[in-house]
Amino acid sequence: MLTNRGKYGLKAMVYLAGAPAGSPSLVADIAAAENIPKKFLDAILGELRMAGLVHSKKGRGGGFVLARSPENIAVGEIVRALDGMLSPIACASKKYYRKCEDCPSEGKCRVRLMMVEVRASISNVLDNRSLAQMRGLAGERRPQRRSPSKSPEPAEKAPRKQRTSPTRAKPATADLRP
């Protein structure tokens, strides 16, 4: 089962996947946008940093960025970094295997055999989907990733009415050309 740590980590990674490439995102901004407790998110992002999935920069202009492009990060990597095994039980896990004490024969244990199949299905989905694909599942919520050198096209704004104050006169603009 996916823990809150795993769920919040996935939400934070999807947020970072939507940020402009190379532009750090503040923990407070991610927490507010994704409805994640900030203190918990600090710990989660620390784990993701230790796993090599995000980079952090301290100080002014700092924050978190993805360590690789979202197309090159498998969702399974994120879940394993935060929650460990994908298998519902330890004896069915490949990476976190632990023998069951109450099972005389793993080869004949129907529970284990079923859970091996469950683990294989979960792994097949999570390891074959990228963070970019996950981000695209429910449509766009934030602008597409773009490189920091490209600036977005300015949106057309409706003309604003100028307020005139009865107490303040507008400065006169005279044409001073000869």
NORCOR-V187278 format. One record per residue. N is the residue number from 1. RES is the residue in three letters. BURIAL is + if it has 9 or more other C-alpha atoms within 8 Angstrom, else -. Layout:
{{N;RES;BURIAL} {N;RES;BURIAL}}
This chain:
{{1;MET;-} {2;LEU;-} {3;THR;-} {4;ASN;-} {5;ARG;+} {6;GLY;+} {7;LYS;+} {8;TYR;+} {9;GLY;+} {10;LEU;+} {11;LYS;+} {12;ALA;+} {13;MET;+} {14;VAL;+} {15;TYR;+} {16;LEU;+} {17;ALA;+} {18;GLY;+} {19;ALA;+} {20;PRO;+} {21;ALA;+} {22;GLY;-} {23;SER;-} {24;PRO;+} {25;SER;+} {26;LEU;+} {27;VAL;+} {28;ALA;-} {29;ASP;-} {30;ILE;+} {31;ALA;+} {32;ALA;-} {33;ALA;-} {34;GLU;+} {35;ASN;-} {36;ILE;+} {37;PRO;-} {38;LYS;+} {39;LYS;-} {40;PHE;-} {41;LEU;+} {42;ASP;+} {43;ALA;-} {44;ILE;+} {45;LEU;+} {46;GLY;-} {47;GLU;+} {48;LEU;+} {49;ARG;+} {50;MET;-} {51;ALA;-} {52;GLY;-} {53;LEU;+} {54;VAL;+} {55;HIS;+} {56;SER;+} {57;LYS;+} {58;LYS;-} {59;GLY;-} {60;ARG;-} {61;GLY;-} {62;GLY;+} {63;GLY;+} {64;PHE;+} {65;VAL;+} {66;LEU;+} {67;ALA;-} {68;ARG;-} {69;SER;-} {70;PRO;+} {71;GLU;+} {72;ASN;-} {73;ILE;+} {74;ALA;+} {75;VAL;+} {76;GLY;+} {77;GLU;+} {78;ILE;+} {79;VAL;+} {80;ARG;+} {81;ALA;+} {82;LEU;+} {83;ASP;+} {84;GLY;-} {85;MET;+} {86;LEU;+} {87;SER;+} {88;PRO;+} {89;ILE;-} {90;ALA;+} {91;CYS;+} {92;ALA;+} {93;SER;+} {94;LYS;-} {95;LYS;-} {96;TYR;-} {97;TYR;+} {98;ARG;-} {99;LYS;-} {100;CYS;-} {101;GLU;-} {102;ASP;-} {103;CYS;-} {104;PRO;-} {105;SER;-} {106;GLU;-} {107;GLY;-} {108;LYS;-} {109;CYS;+} {110;ARG;-} {111;VAL;-} {112;ARG;+} {113;LEU;+} {114;MET;-} {115;MET;+} {116;VAL;+} {117;GLU;-} {118;VAL;+} {119;ARG;+} {120;ALA;-} {121;SER;-} {122;ILE;+} {123;SER;+} {124;ASN;-} {125;VAL;-} {126;LEU;+} {127;ASP;+} {128;ASN;+} {129;ARG;+} {130;SER;+} {131;LEU;+} {132;ALA;+} {133;GLN;+} {134;MET;+} {135;ARG;+} {136;GLY;-} {137;LEU;-} {138;ALA;-} {139;GLY;-} {140;GLU;-} {141;ARG;-} {142;ARG;-} {143;PRO;-} {144;GLN;-} {145;ARG;+} {146;ARG;-} {147;SER;-} {148;PRO;+} {149;SER;-} {150;LYS;-} {151;SER;-} {152;PRO;-} {153;GLU;-} {154;PRO;-} {155;ALA;-} {156;GLU;-} {157;LYS;-} {158;ALA;-} {159;PRO;-} {160;ARG;-} {161;LYS;-} {162;GLN;-} {163;ARG;-} {164;THR;-} {165;SER;-} {166;PRO;-} {167;THR;-} {168;ARG;-} {169;ALA;-} {170;LYS;-} {171;PRO;-} {172;ALA;-} {173;THR;-} {174;ALA;-} {175;ASP;-} {176;LEU;-} {177;ARG;-} {178;PRO;-}}
